[in-house]
């Protein structure tokens, strides 16, 4: 059975760089014979809002019907690849809602008393691919909340994570085609050379 990669993306435009990267990543992985799942939250019309009724049952293993496929994809993945833009210094609301609703008790962890037990113990690698309108210096000055989230916070739920890799595309308000091409090649090379170590 082929190893499984899960791509999670959230940009509303398929023609965006995020959309192009998602297609390139999927094709690169498929060419290696890996099983690829893709959760495009916009295409799926994912609802990022926790309703009062859902919140009332949040700490029970009572998974809403609209989360069933997303939960199953997480349970199958050895590697998770997030592809997202940074908007207003953070991830889009759609992706934030994905983490709030899908990475929940009964899927990502279990709460027993005052102990949190992670459940996604099969995920070995996380790849985060981020697009920015600003250049790197401006991004550093303004802040990017996704850095702490993906580097420090989310890995606490992934106890067997071996690799946490990040690629950033900067200065897309004034795009440099050569720099974009170089970063795309770096992503392709990582996915090709690192495939054997993920399964």
N, C-alpha and C positions, 0 to 999 in steps of 0.2 A: 504494500500500500504506500503511495507516495506521501512524502511529508507535506504538511499543509501550512500555507501562508495565508494570513488574513490581511487584506488591505481595507483600511477605513479612511474614507475621504468625505469632504463636506462642502466643497466649493459649488456655488449655484450654476457656474458656467462650465460646460464640458470643454469649451475652447480655451479656458484659462490654462496657465502653466500647471496648476495643480491637476487639471484634467489630463493634460498631456503626460505629466509624470506618472499618473496612475495607470494610464494605458501602457506606457513603456515598462513600468515595473511589472505589471501583469504579464506582458509578453515575454519579458526576460525570464521570469520564473517558470512560465509554461514551457518555454524552450528547453528548460533543464528538467522537465518531467515532474515538476512539483505541482501539487494540487493547490489551486488558487481560489480563495473566496473573496468577494469584493462587496463590502457594505458601503454603498454610496448613499449617504444619509439624505441628500436632496432628492435623488431619484426615487428613493424608497418613501419619500414624504414622511420621514421620521418626525414624530411629535416629541420635542425636547422638554415638554412641561410635565411635571409631576402633579397629577390631579389630587384633590383632597381625598378621594376614595383610595387612590393608589398609595398615598402617604400613610393612610390609616392602617394599611396592611404591609407597610414597607419592610418591617423587621420580621416578617414571616416568609417562608419559602413559597410565596404566592405570586408567581411571575405573571404579569399581564400578558394577554394573548399577543399583543403587537410586538412583544420583546422576544418571543419564542425563537425565531430564526436568528436574531442577533446573538442571543445567549448561546445557541447551539454552535454558531460559528466561533465564538470565543472558546468554547470547550474543545473544539477540534484543532485549534491553532497551536503550532510550535513557534511560529514567529508572527508578530503583529507589526504592521507597517502603517503608520499614520501619516497622511498627506494633508496639509492644511495651510491656509494663509494666516498671518497675524493681522488682526483687525482691532483697532482701538487698544493696542498693547497686549492683546490676549488672543486666545483661540475664539473662533466664531461661536455664537450662542448655541448653534445646532450641535456642535461637537461637545461643548460643555454639558448640554442636556443629555447627550449620549453617555457620558461618564456618570452623570448623576442618576440616570434611570437604568442603564444596563449594567454598569459595574456596581452592583447592589448586593445586599445579602441574598444568599442562595445561588448567586452566579459568581461573583468575584471573591466573596468572603462569607464567613459564618461568624456570628457573634454568640459566644457562650459565656454568660456572666460578664466579666470585664475583659475577656480575651477575644481578640479578632484572629480567626484562622483563615488564611488565604486559601482559595480553592483553585486558582488558575496555576497550579504547580507545574503544568506541562509547557508553559511558555518559556522558551529559552532565550529568545532575542526580541528586542524592540528596535525598530528603525523609525525615526521621526524625520520627516521631510517638510520643511517650512519655507514659505515664500514671504518676502517682505517688500513693501514699497520703498522704504528708506534704505540707505546704505548701512553698513555694519556700525560705523561710528555713531550715526544718528540713532540707530536702534539701541545701542548701548546707553546713550544719553537719555533716551525716552523711557526705556524699560521694555521688557518682553516677559510677561508672566509665564509663558509656556516653558521657559527654560527650567525654572524651579519645578514646575509640575511634572515634566517628563524626566528630568534628571534625578529628582529626589522624592517627590510625593508618590507618583504612580508606582515606582519600583517597590515600595513597601508592600504592595499587594502581589508582587511577583517574586516569591522567595527563591526560585530556581533560575532567575534571569542571569544569563552569562554575559550577554552583550547588550549594550544600550548605545546605539549609534545615532548620530544626528547629522543631517545635511541641511544647510541654509542657503537659500537663494536671496541675495540682497540686491538693493537698488533697482527694483523692477519698475519703478516710476520712470527711470531712464535706462532701459535694459541694454546690457552688453551681451550680444549674441555669443561671443566667444566665451565669456565667463559662464553663461548658461550651459553651453555645450560641454565645457570642462566639468561642471558639476553633475550634469546628466551622465557623463562617462564615469565619474567617480562612483555614482550610485550603481550604475550597471556593473562596474567592476566589483564592487562590494557584494552585490547580490550573486554574482557569478562565482567569485572566489570563496565567499563565505558560506555557500550553500551546504557543503558537506558537514560543517560544524554545527548546524542548527538542528538537524534531525535527532 
